[in-house]
Amino acid sequence: MLHRQLFLLCCLVLSTGCSIQPWVQPYERANLADPIMSFSRDPVSSAYLKHVYEARELARGGEGSSGGGCGCN
Amino acid sequence: MVVVVVTKRYVLTALLLLIQLSATHAAVLPEDRADALYHSYDGGGIEISGPSILVRKGDDTSFSVFANHYVDNITSASIDVEALGASQYTENREEQTVGIDYLHGKSILSLSHTNSAENDYVAESTHVGLSMDMLGGLTTVSMGFSRGSDDVFRMTRVDGVKVRDPNFAEQAERRTYQLGLTQVLTKSLVMAVNFETVTDEGYLNNPYRQVRYNNGGANGFQVENYPNTRTSRALGAQLRYFLPYRAAVHVSGRVFEDDWGVTAVNSEFGYSQPLGDHLILDFRYRVYSQTHADFYRDLFDRPDQQNYYARDKELSSFSNTTMGVTLSYEFIKQGWGFIDKASANFSYDRVSFEYENFRDIREDPDVSYNLGEEPLYSFTADIVQFYLSLWY
């Protein structure tokens, strides 16, 4: 029952999202499109540093992957 | 938000809803580029260097394929090697990854496979991921699943030659579940939140590491024994902000825990500053700390003291601090032949490790310590990267 309620709540939130207007318009995304705003500007380098840490620390994951989300296309 | 949906029917319905939400805007594939990197790590008696080549090419509209070849050439005389009286050794690890990203509307489906091989460890891993842009391109939701399979061997010497021990062969399996959200907050601020849980099952020991115990006032040694399962959870967040004079600042943090009793926290602050038309300077400062595993001890009272026992310094309580800088020089910015632009990059990071309950038990000819009162171990590592990137 709880799962069903949570599921319906998620559907409601997502459906509400259909009517949300983007608060940053495409013509306002020049800053976000700049390469220095990338979370991982050079994937080959960030993958190497991630490997260095994961070989020496027990913590792993939760740091995401590169790309996506700047809304600049 | 979809993670709470636990039945197949709900998952399917939610996916359809997400796809419908994302269907009105086109997503973008990663750029076509090639990177050739040389890396070097030097610290704690270990030197590791080698190349990493990453090439990505797509058709601009529906797919992008990539391949990565990575090599570690390792020379090790670490504290773990020296404490047991073993001699320096060299080994090599090679890793290959191939993958494809397939674009459909506002969704990107990703598939990749990685193989890693060294003389005593062979690992295969397959990853599948789905990311979807929605809300006018301001939000990206991603989810991923990886499955890995490792074959673990142990090297031994026969007539002076290192060979695989024919009496030792173990396996481990790994499953990784990822959920991510990237959100544009303002025209200058973007945020990413990622959750990841990993489950391991099988042989998780390092077959060479040993614990030490009090053997009548002297060090006695015994092969470690880890649990055969491990489950971890990590939640990370990043914020990146564009400064008005074309610079960027970022902060990130992560909390982590696993069922071995380890908790960890790390955070990073970074700053990117263009210098003129061709140079970009990046600074970063990172701190990390973790607590030790429940079955870790630096010195056991006796052999077989408990069901599981380990003395890996990676399982101890420790912290580290990193300061790093990257200088990138961009050239051919107007294009040349099939090349759109290029950059040459130099990166240097210095990491300082401070262990809180792992002691340096290597023999010191000048000083004699009582058992369990040796100095705590610490070391620094220098990490250097050179890489050339081409966009085409």
Chai-1 contact restraints between the chains, C-beta under 6 A:
chainA,res_idxA,chainB,res_idxB,connection_type,confidence,min_distance_angstrom,max_distance_angstrom,comment,restraint_id
A,H3,B,V6,contact,1.0,0.0,6.0,A-B,restraint_1
A,L6,B,V4,contact,1.0,0.0,6.0,A-B,restraint_2
A,F7,B,V5,contact,1.0,0.0,6.0,A-B,restraint_3
A,F7,B,Y10,contact,1.0,0.0,6.0,A-B,restraint_4
A,C10,B,M1,contact,1.0,0.0,6.0,A-B,restraint_5
A,L14,B,L17,contact,1.0,0.0,6.0,A-B,restraint_6
A,G17,B,L135,contact,1.0,0.0,6.0,A-B,restraint_7
A,I20,B,L135,contact,1.0,0.0,6.0,A-B,restraint_8
A,P22,B,G136,contact,1.0,0.0,6.0,A-B,restraint_9
A,P22,B,L138,contact,1.0,0.0,6.0,A-B,restraint_10
A,V24,B,V184,contact,1.0,0.0,6.0,A-B,restraint_11
A,V24,B,K187,contact,1.0,0.0,6.0,A-B,restraint_12
A,E28,B,K187,contact,1.0,0.0,6.0,A-B,restraint_13
A,N31,B,K187,contact,1.0,0.0,6.0,A-B,restraint_14
A,N31,B,S188,contact,1.0,0.0,6.0,A-B,restraint_15
A,N31,B,F242,contact,1.0,0.0,6.0,A-B,restraint_16
A,I36,B,A248,contact,1.0,0.0,6.0,A-B,restraint_17
A,I36,B,S272,contact,1.0,0.0,6.0,A-B,restraint_18
A,M37,B,R240,contact,1.0,0.0,6.0,A-B,restraint_19
A,M37,B,F242,contact,1.0,0.0,6.0,A-B,restraint_20
A,M37,B,A248,contact,1.0,0.0,6.0,A-B,restraint_21
A,V44,B,D35,contact,1.0,0.0,6.0,A-B,restraint_22
A,V44,B,L37,contact,1.0,0.0,6.0,A-B,restraint_23
A,V44,B,S52,contact,1.0,0.0,6.0,A-B,restraint_24
A,V44,B,L54,contact,1.0,0.0,6.0,A-B,restraint_25
A,S45,B,Q385,contact,1.0,0.0,6.0,A-B,restraint_26
A,Y48,B,H39,contact,1.0,0.0,6.0,A-B,restraint_27
A,L58,B,V262,contact,1.0,0.0,6.0,A-B,restraint_28
A,L58,B,Q290,contact,1.0,0.0,6.0,A-B,restraint_29
A,A59,B,F256,contact,1.0,0.0,6.0,A-B,restraint_30
A,A59,B,A264,contact,1.0,0.0,6.0,A-B,restraint_31
A,G61,B,E196,contact,1.0,0.0,6.0,A-B,restraint_32
A,G61,B,V198,contact,1.0,0.0,6.0,A-B,restraint_33
A,G61,B,A234,contact,1.0,0.0,6.0,A-B,restraint_34
A,G62,B,N194,contact,1.0,0.0,6.0,A-B,restraint_35
A,G62,B,E196,contact,1.0,0.0,6.0,A-B,restraint_36
A,G62,B,A234,contact,1.0,0.0,6.0,A-B,restraint_37
A,G62,B,L235,contact,1.0,0.0,6.0,A-B,restraint_38
A,G62,B,G236,contact,1.0,0.0,6.0,A-B,restraint_39
A,G62,B,R254,contact,1.0,0.0,6.0,A-B,restraint_40
A,E63,B,G236,contact,1.0,0.0,6.0,A-B,restraint_41
A,G64,B,G180,contact,1.0,0.0,6.0,A-B,restraint_42
A,G64,B,A192,contact,1.0,0.0,6.0,A-B,restraint_43
A,G64,B,N194,contact,1.0,0.0,6.0,A-B,restraint_44
A,G67,B,P30,contact,1.0,0.0,6.0,A-B,restraint_45
A,G68,B,S131,contact,1.0,0.0,6.0,A-B,restraint_46
A,G68,B,T140,contact,1.0,0.0,6.0,A-B,restraint_47
A,G68,B,T182,contact,1.0,0.0,6.0,A-B,restraint_48
A,G69,B,T140,contact,1.0,0.0,6.0,A-B,restraint_49
A,G69,B,T182,contact,1.0,0.0,6.0,A-B,restraint_50
A,G71,B,G137,contact,1.0,0.0,6.0,A-B,restraint_51
A,G71,B,L138,contact,1.0,0.0,6.0,A-B,restraint_52
A,G71,B,V184,contact,1.0,0.0,6.0,A-B,restraint_53
A,N73,B,V28,contact,1.0,0.0,6.0,A-B,restraint_54
